[in-house]
């Protein structure tokens, strides 16, 4: 028995609809699978980026490697580099002497700080190569007990030194200032009225066989924590 034309048409429509339905179902499954795969890859990549992102380093005062204990002052300092770059002194996260601040110069660079409050009292430069040592000596004699003294050389800081000047700095707690020579590099933190030798001192001799720069030794750097003076 042959199907009439209308029946054939109806069957064709049903078949077409069924094929379309199953095609959509399969397509949706593939879309879902693709979306799931893409999402999984995105999440995995994001997690990897988060894990790979470096942890932000903590910044301590004067960029010290670790924080100072309570009731201590943080400091970091460097001597001059030959006769080109001046010294740098940072106390409690404040740069108090540097070439950028334009308050350093050839000779002995000094910053004084209140040993109780940590406030900067004064900054001075004494030309001890071509200048007079007397202003340097006079300044040291005015220091009050409890004053913390930061000292850094630049170029040459020893040519005009005499025994009186060397003794005054030695009395601040220095162990090597009495031996400071022409173009030596030296950095030091001492205090007026100190009862012992300071642990904060570095000294390198000017020696043509070991100098890093022609005619000058390498730069000295030092950091640490200074205990607050108590009443």
PLY file of the C-alpha trace (Angstrom):
ply
format ascii 1.0
element vertex 231
property float x
property float y
property float z
element edge 230
property int vertex1
property int vertex2
end_header
0.00 0.00 0.00
1.35 3.33 -0.97
1.26 6.27 1.38
-0.54 9.32 0.20
1.39 12.48 -0.44
0.08 14.17 2.70
1.17 11.27 4.90
4.63 11.26 3.35
4.92 14.94 4.05
3.87 14.48 7.69
6.38 11.67 8.20
9.15 13.79 6.69
8.31 16.66 9.00
8.40 14.39 12.06
11.74 12.89 11.01
13.15 16.38 10.40
12.04 17.55 13.82
13.47 14.48 15.55
16.81 14.87 13.80
16.88 18.55 14.71
16.04 17.81 18.32
18.78 15.19 18.75
21.28 17.44 16.93
20.58 20.28 19.35
20.92 17.94 22.31
24.30 16.70 21.10
25.43 20.26 20.29
24.46 21.50 23.75
26.35 18.66 25.38
29.44 19.57 23.36
29.04 23.26 24.25
28.70 22.37 27.93
31.76 20.15 27.71
33.78 22.83 25.93
32.69 25.51 28.38
33.58 23.26 31.27
36.99 22.57 29.79
37.65 26.25 29.12
36.52 27.22 32.61
38.67 24.53 34.20
41.73 25.70 32.26
41.06 29.34 33.20
40.70 28.53 36.89
43.85 26.41 36.86
45.82 29.18 35.15
44.52 31.81 37.57
45.46 29.66 40.54
48.93 29.11 39.09
49.39 32.86 38.57
48.34 33.56 42.15
50.76 30.94 43.47
53.57 32.19 41.23
53.07 35.84 42.16
55.88 36.83 44.55
54.91 37.68 48.08
55.28 41.39 48.80
58.30 41.95 51.00
57.79 43.86 54.20
59.62 47.17 54.39
61.26 48.09 57.64
62.70 51.44 58.68
65.72 52.49 56.60
65.16 49.26 54.57
66.65 47.09 57.30
66.48 43.33 56.84
64.42 42.98 60.02
62.63 45.36 62.39
64.32 46.83 65.43
63.14 45.86 68.91
60.98 48.20 70.90
62.79 51.24 72.32
65.49 51.08 69.63
66.32 53.43 66.76
66.89 51.98 63.28
69.79 53.27 61.22
71.62 52.56 57.99
74.65 54.37 56.67
77.41 54.29 54.08
80.74 56.01 53.66
81.63 58.04 50.61
82.74 56.38 47.39
86.17 57.76 46.41
85.68 61.49 45.78
82.60 60.98 43.62
79.60 59.88 45.73
79.04 61.29 49.19
78.05 59.33 52.30
74.48 58.54 53.28
72.91 58.36 56.73
69.36 57.17 57.46
67.84 57.22 60.96
64.32 56.04 61.80
63.41 55.85 58.11
64.55 59.41 57.41
67.50 60.23 55.17
69.28 62.93 57.14
72.49 63.20 55.12
73.12 62.37 51.45
74.27 63.76 48.15
70.64 64.18 47.11
69.99 66.36 50.15
73.16 68.29 49.25
74.41 68.34 52.84
77.51 66.14 52.55
81.03 67.04 51.55
84.72 66.19 51.58
86.00 65.30 55.02
84.09 64.12 58.07
80.30 64.04 57.80
78.48 64.06 61.15
74.86 63.77 62.22
73.80 64.02 65.85
70.60 62.56 67.26
68.84 62.87 70.61
69.44 59.54 72.34
66.06 59.64 74.09
63.63 60.79 71.41
65.55 59.95 68.24
65.21 63.49 66.87
67.93 64.84 64.59
69.84 67.59 66.37
72.38 68.70 63.79
74.33 67.78 60.64
77.87 69.00 59.95
80.70 68.58 57.44
84.32 69.27 58.39
86.96 69.48 55.67
89.88 67.70 57.27
91.99 67.64 54.13
92.44 71.35 53.39
90.49 72.92 56.25
91.18 73.55 59.93
90.70 70.87 62.57
89.70 73.39 65.25
86.00 73.68 64.23
85.80 69.88 64.34
87.26 69.80 67.85
85.05 72.64 69.04
81.95 70.87 67.76
82.82 67.61 69.52
83.30 69.48 72.78
79.75 70.89 72.62
78.08 67.47 72.52
75.78 66.74 75.45
75.62 63.42 77.31
73.22 61.02 75.63
73.78 62.45 72.14
74.16 59.75 69.49
76.82 60.61 66.91
76.91 59.24 63.33
80.17 59.80 61.46
81.17 58.91 57.89
84.24 59.75 55.83
84.28 61.09 52.28
87.40 61.49 50.13
89.94 62.22 52.90
89.12 62.83 56.56
92.46 62.36 58.30
95.08 64.77 56.98
94.37 67.52 59.51
93.58 65.32 62.49
95.62 65.77 65.67
95.83 63.90 68.96
93.10 65.98 70.60
90.62 65.30 67.83
91.40 61.60 67.83
90.93 61.36 71.59
87.57 63.15 71.50
86.22 60.65 68.96
87.77 57.72 70.81
85.90 58.91 73.92
82.66 58.52 71.94
83.34 54.78 71.79
85.57 54.38 68.74
88.14 51.61 68.63
89.93 52.53 65.40
89.72 56.31 64.95
93.18 56.72 66.46
94.50 54.81 63.43
92.48 56.64 60.75
94.82 57.49 57.88
94.87 59.36 54.60
91.85 58.40 52.46
90.82 55.56 54.75
87.10 54.78 54.75
85.43 54.77 58.14
81.87 54.76 59.50
80.90 54.92 63.13
78.02 55.36 65.56
78.94 56.41 69.07
77.54 58.46 71.91
78.60 61.15 74.30
79.07 59.60 77.75
79.26 56.02 76.49
80.86 53.68 79.03
82.15 51.06 76.59
83.31 50.65 73.02
80.67 51.01 70.34
79.70 47.86 68.39
78.90 50.04 65.36
82.16 50.80 63.59
83.89 49.81 60.36
87.30 50.85 59.07
89.15 49.99 55.88
92.66 51.20 55.10
93.68 52.98 51.94
95.96 50.47 50.24
96.91 50.65 46.57
97.10 46.85 46.40
93.55 46.29 47.67
91.68 49.52 46.82
88.50 49.03 44.84
88.77 52.48 43.28
91.98 54.08 42.05
93.39 55.77 45.14
90.44 54.91 47.41
89.16 51.79 49.21
85.68 50.36 48.75
82.52 51.83 50.24
81.58 50.75 53.75
77.97 50.06 54.73
76.42 49.38 58.11
72.98 49.04 59.65
71.58 48.25 63.06
69.43 49.17 66.03
70.51 51.66 68.68
68.99 51.31 72.16
67.09 54.35 73.34
68.77 56.20 76.19
66.94 55.82 79.47
66.87 58.38 82.27
0 1
1 2
2 3
3 4
4 5
5 6
6 7
7 8
8 9
9 10
10 11
11 12
12 13
13 14
14 15
15 16
16 17
17 18
18 19
19 20
20 21
21 22
22 23
23 24
24 25
25 26
26 27
27 28
28 29
29 30
30 31
31 32
32 33
33 34
34 35
35 36
36 37
37 38
38 39
39 40
40 41
41 42
42 43
43 44
44 45
45 46
46 47
47 48
48 49
49 50
50 51
51 52
52 53
53 54
54 55
55 56
56 57
57 58
58 59
59 60
60 61
61 62
62 63
63 64
64 65
65 66
66 67
67 68
68 69
69 70
70 71
71 72
72 73
73 74
74 75
75 76
76 77
77 78
78 79
79 80
80 81
81 82
82 83
83 84
84 85
85 86
86 87
87 88
88 89
89 90
90 91
91 92
92 93
93 94
94 95
95 96
96 97
97 98
98 99
99 100
100 101
101 102
102 103
103 104
104 105
105 106
106 107
107 108
108 109
109 110
110 111
111 112
112 113
113 114
114 115
115 116
116 117
117 118
118 119
119 120
120 121
121 122
122 123
123 124
124 125
125 126
126 127
127 128
128 129
129 130
130 131
131 132
132 133
133 134
134 135
135 136
136 137
137 138
138 139
139 140
140 141
141 142
142 143
143 144
144 145
145 146
146 147
147 148
148 149
149 150
150 151
151 152
152 153
153 154
154 155
155 156
156 157
157 158
158 159
159 160
160 161
161 162
162 163
163 164
164 165
165 166
166 167
167 168
168 169
169 170
170 171
171 172
172 173
173 174
174 175
175 176
176 177
177 178
178 179
179 180
180 181
181 182
182 183
183 184
184 185
185 186
186 187
187 188
188 189
189 190
190 191
191 192
192 193
193 194
194 195
195 196
196 197
197 198
198 199
199 200
200 201
201 202
202 203
203 204
204 205
205 206
206 207
207 208
208 209
209 210
210 211
211 212
212 213
213 214
214 215
215 216
216 217
217 218
218 219
219 220
220 221
221 222
222 223
223 224
224 225
225 226
226 227
227 228
228 229
229 230
